[in-house]
Amino acid sequence: MVYFLELKLSYFCYNINFKTMSIFNTFNPSSTQSGASISGEAEKVKCLIVGSGPAGYTAAIYAARANISPVMYEGLQPGGQLTTTTEVENFPGYPQGITGPEMMEDLKKQAQRFSTDVRFGIATSVDLSKRPFKVVIDDNKLIEAQSLIIATGATAKYLGLDSEEKFKGSGVSACATCDGFFYKGQDVAVVGGGDTACEEALYLAGLCKKVYLIVRKNFLRASKVMQDRVMNAPNVEVLFEHVTHEIVGDMSGVNGVIVKKNNGETRTLAITGFFVAIGHQPNTDIFKNFIELDEVGYIKTIGKSSKTNIEGVFACGDVQDSTYRQAITAAGSGCMAAIDAERFLGEFGEV
């Protein structure tokens, strides 16, 4: 999920490639892949929350109020992807809007108000084969948790262009639902050829004057229904066999994109918004040996609950949501995870 226009805030480390990081290791009780030894006795907790953001913080609020003493490790990006959002206008309770970092700070303070133990740290390996669940933090601290809430989110995939990185937060976005309103009546571009890209293009077509859909191949990979809708939208122009060469702009933000056709011809499109819709990578590598995932890597939850295939392990937010990926739905699922965890612990008389 992604709910944002990105700012260049290196503190939040949003540019890390989660897929290739060596921190996602299989648990070893005596050492880690990096060679660092786990020192000291294991810390025992009732409820461990891995990851923050709207899902994690909401889970912490509900878990703390249920008196199950949650301990949260915020991960590489404290506050999640919303910390890289400039303005949030579609979250209830903020009639004037709010910035993503401010909202996450509010949620964090609310969780701490009810005595959530919020810590900075990264879960680097796990053993979920039995309770208590073993989670290693920063390659050297062992936590033994009676219940575990996973809120590690998903990372939007980007093209990897320097100009794309330069204009994150100033015209480049990975979420049309979140940021499309800011481009009402303007010309924008979407890159991608699957269902997500087509959905984004159609959503923007209802707001914007003109939408360019940049497709690398000579066909759309989207479903037939989505293809028909895009091809019949009067203000959507599909550019087949084109790739993004460079995003251009100035201090005020994006004002164009240079696209290159397969034959080498280039063309500059005058746009103010550039939306990347080439997919997301759920941050689940650390759990894949234990938790059941779908073909993309999202955690599968049981029915309408936050329960995973392992009793006592729950998932919330974008790590288990490939459909909506919104702050409000993430927060709702965080509430569900905390309630499920509290009821689970209650069955064992551990509340």
N, C-alpha and C positions, 0 to 999 in steps of 0.2 A: 504495500500500500503503500500506496503512495498518495499523499494529499498535498502536494506542495509545489511552490516555486522555490528553487534552491538559492541560498545565499552562499558566498564563498567564505564559509566559516570553518577554517581548518581544525578548530578545537573539537568539532563534533565528528571528525574523521569519516565523513560520508563517502569519501572517495576510495575506501578500502574494498578490495576484491574479495568478498567473503568466500567465493567458490574455491579459490586457490590458497587461502591462508592455511599455514601449517598448524594453527592453533586448534583446528577441529580434529582431535585425535581420539583413538580408542582408549578407554580408560586403562591405566596400568597402576596398580595399587602402590608401587614403590617409586616410580619415576615417570617422567613425561618424555615425549619424543624429543624435546629440545634438550633433555639431559638434566633438567632441574629436578631436584628431589623434593618430595612433598614432606614438609617438616611439621612437627607438632602433632598434637592429638586432633582428631576430627571434631569439628564443631557440630553439635546436634541441634537441629531446628525442626519445628513443626511444619512450617510452610515456607518453601523457598521459591521465590519468583525470579526467573532469569529473563532479563530484558525489561525495558521500560516503555515509554510512549503511552498513548491513551489507554491501551489494553493493560499494560503492566501496572501503571499507576492506579487505574480504576480497580483492578484486582487487589492491589495493596490496600486501598481505602476500605473495600468491603471485607477483606480478610482481617484487617486490623480491628475493625468494628465488631467482627465476629469473635474476637479474642483468640485468634490462632497465631498470633505473634509472627507476622510475616517478615522475612528477611529478603530484601531485594538487591540483586546485583544489576546495575543499570546497563552494562555492556559497553561496546565501543562508542555508541552514539547515545549518550544520556538524553532521555526524552524522545528518542526515536526520530523517524523521518520528519515529524512535524516541527522539529527544532530548526529545520532548514526552510521553513515556510515564511514568506513575508507577511501575508495577511490571510486570516481565516475568517470567513464571513458566514459560513454555513453550519457552525456548531451552535446549538441552542444555548441561550443564556448570555450571549454577547451581542446585544443589539447594535453596538457600534463597531463590531468586529474586534479582532485581537491578533497579535502576531503569534506565530507558532511557538517561539521560545517562551513568550510570556504565558501562554496557555499551559505549556508543559511545566513551567515553574510553579504555576498555581496548583496544578494537579499534584506535583511533588510535595509542595507545602501541605496540602490537604492530607496526603498519605502520611506525612511525618507528624501532623497534628494528632493523629490517632496512634502514634508510636510505631509506625513502620520503620524498620531499621534499613535505611537506604544507603547503599554502599557503591562506590565505583569499583568495577572489576569485571573481568571477562570469564565466562565459563569456558574452560579449555578442554575438558574431557568429562565423560560421564560413564557410570555403570548403573543401568536401570533394570538389571536382571532380577533384583529383589529389593524389598524394603529393609532398612532405610536406603533410599536412593543416594548414590555417591556422586557428587559433583565436585570437580576440581576447579578452583578459581585461580586465574593467573599462573597456572602451572605449579603452584606451590602450596595452596591452601585447600584442605579437604573438608567439604560440608557433607553431613549425613542428614537427609531430609525425609521426614515422614510423608510429606506430600510435595509435589513439584508442579509449578505453573510455568509453562513455556510461553513467553511473549517476545520472542526474538525477531519478529517481523519479517518483511521481505524487502529486497533491494531492487529498485528499478534498474533495468539494463539500459545503458546509454551507448551511443555510437563510438565514443572514445576520441572525438575530435577536440583539439585544443580550444577552438572557438566555442564549442558546445559547453565546455567547462567554464569558459570566460563569461558566458551570458546566463549561466544558471542563476535564477532569481531576477533576471532582467530580460525575460522574454523566452527563456527555455524552460519547459516544464515536462513532467512525465505523468500528468493527471489533468485531463480536460475537464472532468467533473469538478475538480477542485478549483481550477484556475481559469476556466473558459470565460467566466463572467467578466473578467478584467479586459477581455478582448472583444466585447460586444460591438458589433458594427464595423469591425476591422478585418483585415485579410490575414490569414494564418496558414500554417502548413503542418501536416501530420506525416510522420515517417513510419512505415510499416505496411504489411500486406495481409495480416491475419484478422481474426474477428475483433480483437481489441482495437486495432488501428481503425477498422471500419466503424466500430461503435463510437470511438473518439471523434472521427470525422463527421459522423451524423449528428452527434451531440453538438459539436461546434457549428455545424451548418445551421442549426436553429438559433444561433446567437450571432454568428459572424457574417460579414458581407460575402467573403469568398474563402473557400477551404481548398488547399492543394493537398492531395494525398500522394506522397512520394513512395513509389513501389520499386524495389530493386529488380524484380523479375517481370516477365511479360504477362503475368496473371496474378490474381488475388488468391491467397490461401484461405480466405474466409469462407464461411458457409454460403451456399447458393442464395439463401434469403438475404444475408448481409451484402453480398455482392450486388444483387439486384437493387437494393435500397441505395447503395452508394452510387451506382451507375446512373440511377434515375433521379438523384438529388440535383436540382438545377444549379446550385451554387458550389458543387463539389467537382473539381477537375482532377482526374486521376492521371498521374504522370508515370506510366509504365516504363520499365527499363531505365530508371533514373536513380542515382545515388546522391546523397548529400556531400558536397565537396567542402563547403565552408559556410558558417553562419556569420553574417556581418552586422555591424551596428556601431553605435557610439556610446557616449556616456549616459545617454537616456535609455539605452537598451537596444534590442534587436530591431533592425530596419530592413533586413533582407536575408535571403539564403541563396547561395550559388549551388545549383544542381548540375550534375554531369550525366549525360546520356551514355548508354553503352558504346556508342560510336565515337565518343570523345567530345561531342558538342556540349558546350556549357550554356547555362541560362540563369539569369538572376531574377528571383521572384521577390517582389516588394511585399514584405510581410512584417508584422510586429510581434507575432507569437509563433514559436516553434515547439511542437508537441511530439515527444518521442514515445512511440507505442510499439516497442519491440519485445515487450514481456518483462517479467519480474523473476527474481531468483529468491525463493524463500530461504531464510537462514536456518537450515535444518541439518546441515552436514554432521554436526556434532551428535545428533540423535538418530541418524539413519540406521545404525546397527540394532536399535531397540524399538523405535516408534514406527508404526506403519505410515508410509507416505504415499501420495499419489504419483503418477508418472512424471510430474514436473518437480516434485519435492515438497509439496504442501502437506502438512500433517492432516491425516484423516481423523475426524472426530465422529463419535457415535451418535447417530440420530440428531436430535436438536440440542444436544448437550455439548460440553467442552471436554468430555472424557475421551481419552485415547485408548489404544489397545492394551495399555498397561494400567491396571488399577492403581489409582493414586497419582497418576500423571495427567495433567490437563493442559489444554492449549487454547490460546485466545489471540485475537488480533490478526494481522495480516499473515502470520505464519501458518494459519489454517483457513484463510479466506482469499480465494483466487477470484472472487466475483465482485464484491463491493469495494473493498479496500478504502474505506472512509474512516475518518476519526471517530465519528459517532457510532458506527457499527463495531469498531475496535473496542471502544469503551464499553459498549453493551456486552460484548463477549468477555471482557475482563470481569465484569460483574458476575456473569454466569460461571466463569472458572473459579472465582472465589467462593461462590455459594456451593458449587460442586465439591470443592476441596473441604469446606467446612463440614458438609454432610458426610463426606467420606471419613474424615477424622472422627466425627461424632459416632460413627458405627463402631469404632474401636475404643471409644471412651477417651479420646485424646484431645478433646476440646476443653 
